[in-house]
Amino acid sequence: MTLNHDDWGKVARMMSKRSLWMVHFCTGCGAMEMPPVMTSRYDMERFGMHAMATPRQADVFLVTGYLAVKTLKRVVQVYEQMRDPKYVIGFGSCTINGGMYWDSYNTIKDLSKYIPVDVYIAGCMPRPEAIIDSFLKLMDMIDKGEAIGWKKYHKYYDQYKRNQRMAYSYRLDEVEDIKEDDAK
């Protein structure tokens, strides 16, 4: 039996979905929900998830809590240090719309305008059950070949970089949505 390119892609996705190593960037209260997910009650390691110390070893980037312009620089730097394929999970209201800091001049309100986010977890702060559920959703997306944020980052790199430059110069009102064409 000979495997073609598509078959090897399926095998690779099947294996990578069961060994998700993560690095987390805890900028606020999101860090409080991570330890319970790692303990015996929820035991995320049974799903093949494990925390890593450096971005070069990680597959999943967890961004928890609010982001200021200053921390966005670090988030982008960590994201770009990760190897492909890489996935991003945005925790809580802060990564979606700025959370309770939504009206601050310095708050990043939509993380997906600066790096691609594969899964968002709603809530302030999400419960451990929601975190586990988001990982299961990400695993399903990887298995189906739908978790392709890292490919979008390469394809629309200029748009992401433009938005990052606008944010770094505090011109947040000039940040635009990433305009994707229909081709993948």
Backbone as CSV, one residue per row, in Angstrom:
resi,resn,N_x,N_y,N_z,CA_x,CA_y,CA_z,C_x,C_y,C_z
1,MET,0.850,-1.181,0.000,0.000,0.000,0.000,0.889,1.236,0.000
2,THR,0.622,2.131,-0.913,1.390,3.359,-1.025,0.547,4.533,-0.546
3,LEU,1.154,5.384,0.245,0.463,6.573,0.729,0.804,7.768,-0.147
4,ASN,-0.209,8.511,-0.545,0.042,9.724,-1.322,0.175,10.913,-0.374
5,HIS,0.353,12.084,-0.924,0.588,13.298,-0.133,-0.572,13.604,0.812
6,ASP,-1.817,13.434,0.348,-2.985,13.703,1.197,-3.060,12.741,2.372
7,ASP,-2.703,11.468,2.125,-2.720,10.484,3.208,-1.702,10.835,4.279
8,TRP,-0.524,11.271,3.867,0.494,11.665,4.836,0.042,12.883,5.630
9,GLY,-0.679,13.799,4.990,-1.215,14.963,5.693,-2.207,14.551,6.776
10,LYS,-3.059,13.550,6.456,-4.016,13.056,7.442,-3.304,12.402,8.621
11,VAL,-2.273,11.627,8.329,-1.505,10.971,9.389,-0.823,12.013,10.275
12,ALA,-0.236,13.017,9.655,0.444,14.069,10.422,-0.541,14.830,11.295
13,ARG,-1.726,15.151,10.766,-2.731,15.863,11.554,-3.225,15.007,12.716
14,MET,-3.412,13.722,12.454,-3.880,12.825,13.503,-2.872,12.759,14.655
15,MET,-1.600,12.713,14.321,-0.574,12.634,15.357,-0.393,13.967,16.086
16,SER,-0.424,15.058,15.348,-0.184,16.351,16.000,-1.350,16.762,16.893
17,LYS,-2.556,16.345,16.581,-3.692,16.727,17.423,-3.635,16.050,18.784
18,ARG,-2.911,14.963,18.905,-2.806,14.252,20.173,-1.531,14.573,20.946
19,SER,-0.784,15.544,20.490,0.416,15.953,21.238,0.567,17.468,21.156
20,LEU,-0.408,18.154,21.709,-0.404,19.619,21.685,0.394,20.141,22.869
21,TRP,1.500,20.741,22.577,2.334,21.349,23.609,2.112,22.841,23.551
22,MET,1.930,23.446,24.700,1.516,24.843,24.698,2.494,25.722,25.454
23,VAL,2.503,26.963,25.032,3.166,28.022,25.775,2.075,29.042,26.049
24,HIS,2.019,29.560,27.276,0.962,30.519,27.573,1.552,31.857,27.980
25,PHE,0.873,32.882,27.524,1.262,34.260,27.782,0.201,34.841,28.698
26,CYS,0.482,34.866,29.977,-0.504,35.274,30.986,-0.324,36.744,31.323
27,THR,-1.213,37.570,30.819,-1.102,39.009,31.043,-2.076,39.523,32.085
28,GLY,-2.939,38.691,32.573,-3.920,39.164,33.540,-4.496,38.007,34.319
29,CYS,-5.778,38.102,34.600,-6.430,37.110,35.449,-6.573,35.753,34.764
30,GLY,-6.312,35.659,33.482,-6.389,34.380,32.781,-5.459,33.330,33.336
31,ALA,-4.390,33.762,33.940,-3.428,32.824,34.503,-4.020,32.031,35.661
32,MET,-5.060,32.554,36.302,-5.654,31.870,37.456,-6.373,30.587,37.072
33,GLU,-6.850,30.486,35.854,-7.601,29.301,35.446,-6.714,28.192,34.876
34,MET,-5.464,28.476,34.604,-4.593,27.442,34.042,-4.189,26.350,35.032
35,PRO,-3.771,26.672,36.263,-3.381,25.594,37.183,-4.466,24.542,37.427
36,PRO,-5.749,24.916,37.621,-6.752,23.859,37.803,-6.872,22.920,36.601
37,VAL,-6.658,23.444,35.396,-6.762,22.614,34.200,-5.634,21.579,34.167
38,MET,-4.518,21.911,34.785,-3.361,21.015,34.783,-3.374,20.013,35.928
39,THR,-4.249,20.194,36.914,-4.264,19.302,38.069,-5.121,18.068,37.804
40,SER,-5.150,17.179,38.776,-5.784,15.876,38.580,-7.287,15.942,38.331
41,ARG,-7.960,16.983,38.791,-9.407,17.042,38.583,-9.765,17.138,37.098
42,TYR,-9.037,17.958,36.344,-9.328,18.126,34.918,-8.294,17.408,34.047
43,ASP,-7.075,17.311,34.493,-6.013,16.500,33.899,-5.904,16.649,32.381
44,MET,-5.426,17.806,31.944,-5.311,18.054,30.508,-4.298,17.138,29.826
45,GLU,-3.384,16.542,30.589,-2.394,15.650,29.978,-3.014,14.393,29.404
46,ARG,-4.198,14.011,29.844,-4.849,12.828,29.270,-5.231,13.048,27.812
47,PHE,-5.297,14.317,27.407,-5.579,14.648,26.008,-4.299,14.887,25.208
48,GLY,-3.147,14.717,25.835,-1.880,14.926,25.150,-1.393,16.363,25.211
49,MET,-1.973,17.172,26.102,-1.584,18.580,26.229,-0.589,18.728,27.369
50,HIS,0.426,19.517,27.108,1.481,19.695,28.091,2.043,21.105,27.947
51,ALA,2.358,21.732,29.064,2.930,23.080,29.029,4.426,23.009,28.717
52,MET,4.897,23.916,27.876,6.313,23.986,27.509,6.888,25.318,27.992
53,ALA,8.188,25.335,28.145,8.842,26.532,28.670,9.177,27.547,27.592
54,THR,9.365,27.108,26.366,9.779,28.028,25.308,8.855,27.917,24.107
55,PRO,8.714,28.992,23.350,7.843,28.950,22.165,8.372,28.046,21.055
56,ARG,9.651,27.804,21.008,10.211,26.972,19.941,9.821,25.506,20.085
57,GLN,9.358,25.113,21.262,8.932,23.736,21.494,7.416,23.586,21.458
58,ALA,6.689,24.676,21.382,5.238,24.639,21.540,4.502,24.630,20.207
59,ASP,3.303,24.056,20.239,2.389,24.040,19.088,1.247,25.017,19.281
60,VAL,0.851,25.223,20.531,-0.314,26.034,20.856,0.124,27.237,21.685
61,PHE,-0.394,28.388,21.322,-0.103,29.633,22.028,-1.390,30.091,22.705
62,LEU,-1.387,30.117,24.030,-2.537,30.578,24.790,-2.301,32.022,25.204
63,VAL,-3.181,32.908,24.796,-3.087,34.315,25.187,-4.217,34.560,26.172
64,THR,-3.839,34.797,27.431,-4.836,34.939,28.481,-4.790,36.353,29.048
65,GLY,-5.941,36.948,29.182,-6.006,38.276,29.776,-5.920,39.389,28.749
66,TYR,-5.897,40.604,29.272,-5.899,41.780,28.402,-4.526,41.988,27.768
67,LEU,-4.526,42.711,26.664,-3.281,43.039,25.977,-3.184,44.541,25.818
68,ALA,-2.069,45.075,26.223,-1.746,46.470,25.950,-0.825,46.490,24.738
69,VAL,-0.603,47.662,24.186,0.280,47.778,23.029,1.665,47.220,23.358
70,LYS,2.138,47.522,24.547,3.461,47.046,24.956,3.523,45.515,24.993
71,THR,2.473,44.863,25.498,2.485,43.403,25.553,2.212,42.781,24.194
72,LEU,1.519,43.489,23.302,1.290,42.959,21.959,2.614,42.691,21.254
73,LYS,3.588,43.561,21.441,4.904,43.349,20.827,5.482,42.010,21.246
74,ARG,5.351,41.674,22.525,5.883,40.406,23.029,5.082,39.223,22.506
75,VAL,3.766,39.391,22.420,2.917,38.322,21.899,3.296,37.997,20.462
76,VAL,3.471,39.013,19.638,3.852,38.798,18.236,5.230,38.139,18.165
77,GLN,6.142,38.580,19.000,7.493,37.999,19.009,7.441,36.512,19.379
78,VAL,6.676,36.162,20.399,6.549,34.756,20.792,5.885,33.957,19.673
79,TYR,4.826,34.502,19.068,4.135,33.805,17.974,5.090,33.528,16.814
80,GLU,5.888,34.491,16.462,6.803,34.312,15.331,7.956,33.368,15.651
81,GLN,8.249,33.137,16.919,9.288,32.184,17.294,8.801,30.741,17.243
82,MET,7.504,30.544,17.257,6.954,29.186,17.220,7.119,28.593,15.830
83,ARG,7.279,27.291,15.790,7.425,26.605,14.507,6.039,26.285,13.942
84,ASP,5.974,26.073,12.649,4.711,25.716,11.995,4.514,24.202,12.069
85,PRO,3.308,23.715,12.157,2.058,24.441,12.349,1.907,24.901,13.787
86,LYS,1.300,26.057,13.945,1.085,26.635,15.275,-0.351,27.126,15.371
87,TYR,-0.884,27.063,16.567,-2.282,27.383,16.789,-2.390,28.379,17.949
88,VAL,-3.418,29.222,17.901,-3.613,30.243,18.930,-5.005,30.092,19.526
89,ILE,-5.048,30.134,20.866,-6.317,30.159,21.586,-6.356,31.461,22.378
90,GLY,-7.401,32.241,22.166,-7.586,33.496,22.886,-8.542,33.292,24.048
91,PHE,-8.098,33.612,25.251,-8.880,33.412,26.466,-9.694,34.643,26.805
92,GLY,-10.943,34.457,27.034,-11.763,35.463,27.664,-12.119,36.677,26.823
93,SER,-12.893,37.522,27.432,-13.398,38.725,26.775,-12.285,39.670,26.350
94,CYS,-11.194,39.684,27.081,-10.125,40.647,26.799,-9.514,40.461,25.414
95,THR,-9.319,39.224,25.001,-8.737,39.007,23.670,-9.760,39.208,22.561
96,ILE,-11.036,39.164,22.905,-12.094,39.331,21.903,-12.411,40.803,21.683
97,ASN,-12.646,41.544,22.795,-13.084,42.934,22.646,-12.459,43.894,23.658
98,GLY,-11.402,43.480,24.319,-10.750,44.349,25.292,-11.245,44.175,26.707
99,GLY,-12.327,43.416,26.882,-12.854,43.159,28.222,-13.258,44.434,28.937
100,MET,-12.978,44.484,30.225,-13.373,45.663,30.988,-12.479,46.865,30.713
101,TYR,-11.437,46.659,29.932,-10.552,47.761,29.546,-10.848,48.251,28.126
102,TRP,-12.022,47.946,27.611,-12.367,48.209,26.220,-12.210,49.668,25.814
103,ASP,-12.370,50.599,26.728,-12.317,52.013,26.341,-10.967,52.669,26.610
104,SER,-9.955,51.889,26.877,-8.624,52.441,27.124,-7.900,52.680,25.798
105,TYR,-7.140,53.736,25.729,-6.389,54.055,24.509,-5.307,53.018,24.231
106,ASN,-4.908,52.274,25.231,-3.751,51.396,25.139,-4.131,49.924,25.005
107,THR,-5.423,49.605,24.960,-5.877,48.218,24.969,-6.093,47.693,23.560
108,ILE,-5.580,46.506,23.317,-5.814,45.798,22.056,-7.180,45.144,22.169
109,LYS,-8.072,45.463,21.249,-9.456,45.023,21.371,-9.799,43.771,20.584
110,ASP,-9.039,43.413,19.584,-9.331,42.222,18.785,-8.005,41.595,18.381
111,LEU,-7.617,40.557,19.083,-6.320,39.920,18.857,-6.163,39.395,17.432
112,SER,-7.258,38.981,16.802,-7.164,38.380,15.469,-6.765,39.376,14.377
113,LYS,-6.708,40.659,14.694,-6.218,41.633,13.719,-4.693,41.701,13.700
114,TYR,-4.044,41.067,14.681,-2.584,41.142,14.814,-1.903,39.789,14.637
115,ILE,-2.535,38.737,15.108,-2.107,37.358,14.827,-3.380,36.540,14.632
116,PRO,-3.336,35.501,13.829,-4.558,34.710,13.615,-4.909,33.896,14.861
117,VAL,-6.167,33.909,15.237,-6.652,33.154,16.393,-7.522,32.017,15.875
118,ASP,-7.187,30.797,16.264,-7.950,29.633,15.807,-9.213,29.423,16.639
119,VAL,-9.115,29.592,17.950,-10.255,29.373,18.841,-10.277,30.476,19.884
120,TYR,-11.457,31.050,20.090,-11.677,31.986,21.192,-12.484,31.281,22.273
121,ILE,-12.203,31.619,23.533,-13.008,31.137,24.650,-13.684,32.357,25.260
122,ALA,-15.006,32.370,25.218,-15.744,33.499,25.780,-15.791,33.392,27.297
123,GLY,-15.987,34.518,27.936,-16.124,34.535,29.383,-15.064,35.385,30.037
124,CYS,-15.312,35.712,31.267,-14.381,36.538,32.026,-14.327,35.971,33.445
125,MET,-13.444,35.213,33.646,-12.544,34.301,32.962,-13.245,32.984,32.681
126,PRO,-12.824,32.310,31.638,-13.439,31.021,31.313,-13.126,29.967,32.374
127,ARG,-14.073,29.104,32.603,-13.901,28.008,33.560,-12.980,26.939,32.972
128,PRO,-12.408,26.100,33.818,-11.545,25.022,33.320,-12.248,24.107,32.307
129,GLU,-13.541,23.885,32.500,-14.288,23.055,31.549,-14.287,23.684,30.159
130,ALA,-14.418,25.005,30.102,-14.407,25.713,28.825,-13.032,25.645,28.174
131,ILE,-11.990,25.664,28.982,-10.627,25.577,28.448,-10.405,24.196,27.832
132,ILE,-10.800,23.147,28.550,-10.678,21.787,28.015,-11.513,21.660,26.746
133,ASP,-12.721,22.217,26.750,-13.583,22.156,25.575,-12.947,22.858,24.378
134,SER,-12.257,23.970,24.629,-11.598,24.675,23.520,-10.462,23.837,22.939
135,PHE,-9.738,23.123,23.794,-8.692,22.239,23.287,-9.284,21.102,22.463
136,LEU,-10.400,20.550,22.906,-11.053,19.488,22.132,-11.542,20.025,20.788
137,LYS,-12.053,21.253,20.792,-12.474,21.872,19.525,-11.271,22.077,18.612
138,LEU,-10.161,22.540,19.174,-8.948,22.721,18.374,-8.473,21.393,17.817
139,MET,-8.515,20.335,18.619,-8.119,19.008,18.133,-8.983,18.577,16.956
140,ASP,-10.292,18.823,17.067,-11.209,18.481,15.976,-10.898,19.305,14.723
141,MET,-10.606,20.592,14.913,-10.255,21.446,13.770,-8.960,20.980,13.105
142,ILE,-7.988,20.565,13.902,-6.723,20.065,13.349,-6.980,18.798,12.548
143,ASP,-7.799,17.898,13.104,-8.099,16.636,12.427,-8.788,16.860,11.083
144,LYS,-9.658,17.867,11.018,-10.375,18.169,9.776,-9.574,19.060,8.837
145,GLY,-8.415,19.556,9.290,-7.608,20.450,8.465,-8.130,21.870,8.427
146,GLU,-8.920,22.266,9.439,-9.520,23.603,9.478,-8.717,24.605,10.298
147,ALA,-7.800,24.145,11.114,-6.993,25.047,11.947,-5.793,25.515,11.131
148,ILE,-6.023,26.544,10.328,-4.991,26.982,9.383,-4.603,28.445,9.602
149,GLY,-4.721,28.920,10.831,-4.355,30.301,11.123,-2.918,30.611,10.764
150,TRP,-2.025,29.661,10.996,-0.606,29.880,10.688,-0.387,30.042,9.194
151,LYS,-1.190,29.372,8.366,-1.083,29.563,6.912,-1.587,30.950,6.518
152,LYS,-2.647,31.401,7.184,-3.176,32.741,6.914,-2.146,33.812,7.272
153,TYR,-1.405,33.576,8.353,-0.397,34.546,8.761,0.670,34.692,7.682
154,HIS,1.070,33.586,7.091,2.061,33.657,6.003,1.468,34.322,4.764
155,LYS,0.232,33.959,4.454,-0.390,34.480,3.231,-0.710,35.967,3.331
156,TYR,-1.182,36.411,4.485,-1.576,37.810,4.672,-0.596,38.543,5.581
157,TYR,0.644,38.164,5.512,1.691,38.697,6.381,1.750,40.224,6.335
158,ASP,1.671,40.781,5.137,1.759,42.242,5.002,0.620,42.947,5.739
159,GLN,-0.582,42.391,5.684,-1.717,43.007,6.381,-1.547,42.914,7.900
160,TYR,-1.109,41.748,8.378,-0.882,41.596,9.818,0.207,42.561,10.284
161,LYS,1.299,42.647,9.518,2.401,43.540,9.901,1.959,45.001,9.886
162,ARG,1.131,45.384,8.927,0.620,46.755,8.883,-0.161,47.055,10.160
163,ASN,-1.054,46.143,10.538,-1.837,46.342,11.760,-0.939,46.412,12.995
164,GLN,0.088,45.578,13.025,1.012,45.605,14.163,1.736,46.945,14.237
165,ARG,2.184,47.443,13.087,2.863,48.756,13.077,1.919,49.870,13.524
166,MET,0.660,49.822,13.087,-0.323,50.826,13.507,-0.502,50.779,15.027
167,ALA,-0.574,49.586,15.581,-0.750,49.455,17.031,0.484,49.955,17.777
168,TYR,1.655,49.607,17.282,2.884,50.013,17.969,3.046,51.530,17.997
169,SER,2.456,52.216,17.026,2.533,53.678,17.015,1.259,54.309,17.606
170,TYR,0.474,53.492,18.338,-0.735,53.933,19.028,-1.783,54.523,18.088
171,ARG,-1.823,54.037,16.858,-2.857,54.472,15.916,-3.871,53.331,15.774
172,LEU,-4.466,52.950,16.895,-5.369,51.804,16.933,-6.629,52.023,16.107
173,ASP,-7.010,53.270,15.904,-8.201,53.547,15.109,-7.976,53.287,13.614
174,GLU,-6.723,53.123,13.194,-6.409,52.864,11.785,-6.218,51.380,11.484
175,VAL,-6.330,50.527,12.498,-6.171,49.080,12.308,-7.384,48.556,11.549
176,GLU,-7.130,47.712,10.551,-8.193,47.195,9.691,-8.347,45.693,9.880
177,ASP,-9.514,45.186,9.486,-9.716,43.747,9.466,-8.828,43.140,8.384
178,ILE,-8.429,41.886,8.591,-7.625,41.184,7.591,-8.560,40.792,6.458
179,LYS,-8.239,41.250,5.257,-9.079,40.966,4.089,-8.562,39.707,3.409
180,GLU,-9.357,38.644,3.536,-8.967,37.360,2.963,-9.677,37.162,1.637
181,ASP,-8.966,36.549,0.693,-9.634,36.135,-0.536,-10.155,34.720,-0.312
182,ASP,-10.908,34.188,-1.238,-11.553,32.893,-1.066,-10.593,31.709,-1.201
183,ALA,-9.464,31.909,-1.860,-8.513,30.808,-2.046,-7.792,30.519,-0.745
184,LYS,-7.586,29.236,-0.452,-6.883,28.848,0.784,-5.424,28.601,0.493
